[in-house]
């Protein structure tokens, strides 16, 4: 297997893009990534794009062909990848595999979602397909409801409090306020979170990620030729994916995402590192409880200690590990198909030293963690500075 590096990245601002369409977002992110890599479109051998629900959200299927057409990439193969909210992470993994295996040399991995064309009810129905439609969505369970069950169980078993949940949102908004690409660039307080309306007890409005439009892209190449395109290649030293039951009721535990733990263990082994080696992390904080469980399942804190660590400031600058410098899904936004790629873009900027205003000093290793549904799919990538 060949060593693989990121040579170019690009993304749109995340937010509510009423004036722009799906293909407009794709083209902006794609062109930025290509220009950042210093290549022409003719150099690209293949593409993989993550998008979860374009058929439900905008009525557009056959996304691979659409993107190849509007990006001027014909006749190369461009393949749509779907894994619910982990679609972007899986697209990155497929692109990584294509380069590592020698099937292709220059590959683009992208992610996109246009969510605001539907009302909240329509978006909720579309996102509900990421769970067990027959036994969860049809019976009235929503994703806030499913994660609220996890939160309640975590509270029962480990003493996690609503203030600990709120601390996650406060920290991510503080980081997002320094990210010009974030949907929400404003700081909030714990009181703001606690006084916001309940969505699914104990989760409130400020415990939940927003509905977002956006796109992101990265360009991958074999490491040995990456230096001919960029002075600052970022090597992907591990790519791992794991699965679990699609319905929450069939899980062995409600206080962990087993797929995260399994994927992380494999990624650490492949990269020959431990959690202590990681300097900056982008985790899948679709809800505040999701970040708390993620930092535990990824091995940064013992099970049950993630909430306390968040409240004590151990997941921000000056703490044990810096989590979600982009603002995470909570503040940067969550266009579901694009999130996993946005995480890779942020880690790349961090390892290049280009994350102005939110830069982790002397970052050598980064990790991204992307989850599909309530945890049926998890993808973990580990990156290191290769210059």
Phi, psi and omega in degrees: 000136179278152174283142189237140180227154171272126181247349180203144179219156176192153178202161172274166166293138175274143179162206179258102184260076183296330187270000187230150181259175181306310184291331177296318180295317179301312184296317180300310181295318182295315180296319178299318180294317180296317179294323179295326179282344181070034180238171172255160181301333181294341180282342186280131182266331184196163178217149175228130182233131177266126173208134188272309196222041182298327179296318180282323188277321183229002179076018183246119170252191180054048187291323179303314180294320179300315183289318177302320181294305187282342174269358180069033184261355179304140011256022184292156178285128173235123189244131174283140178238134179229125175210047184056225183289350177267011183303317180295317179297322178291322177300318177297319180296320178294320178294318177302314181297321180298319180285314182300324183282344183091003178294326180216158179260305181249119184227138176258136173242127183228168175210144183204148170206138175242102192255339190276001177285346176252159174284172186302321180297317180294320177295318180299319178296318180296315181291334179299337178292351177284346176254201178275100187301320185285319187256353177240293184301312182297330181274001175105359180283132175252169179293322172301323179294319180294316180288334174294324175298317178297317181298314180299319180292321178296321177297317182295315186279329189235001179076018176299140184245167177295329177295324178294318175299314182298326181298327177296313180296318180299314180296317182291325175292325177296318177293316182297332179296343180256008181247109183295346179267356185283148177293317180243117183245046180228142177277152179227173179243165176300322178299321178301316180295312185294332181268356179286161187295144177288132175261307174209104187310126013265008184279132181248178183307316184279002171269354189246143175286154185271174171275130193217148168254144176169167179212155179210156180210150174225150177248129181248150178208160173300141184301324185292339176251355182300327183293343177280349180251328184214149176277348184230065177291145177245113184280136170270107186267352175201143176220116184223147180221144178217162184233160175213182181298145181284330179265142181295326185296337183269000182285150177287332181215144176263000184252010174214157168255098186300324180298324176297312182300317182291315179297320181295317180301318179293318181296315179299319180296314181294323182276349182060044177226173174237169177304330181293341180278345186277130182263327184215140187226137168248114181248165186272085182264060178300330171223157184300324178295332180295321178292319180299315179292324181297313183292339173280311183294333177279354175092010180281331177219154179294154179303129180095350183255359183294321179295313179298317179299321179295316181294329182275359177080023183273001181245018178232188182301130183089358180262200182290317179207142182269120187248128174061061176296337179287343190107353179066188177293329185298311184254322180288335181108166186219072169284098204312317181290337185267344189302314182297328178282320176304322178299318179294323177298313181297315179297321178299313178300320180297313183287337174278346185079029185248011182270072186302133178085343181220025186287130172277122186294132174056037179293128180250322181235142175227161180220140172238145187223117186236131186240141175254129179066220179268012177126014179290336178227138174219137179234131180234129174239142175241136186235152172217152177295130184242035179216000000 
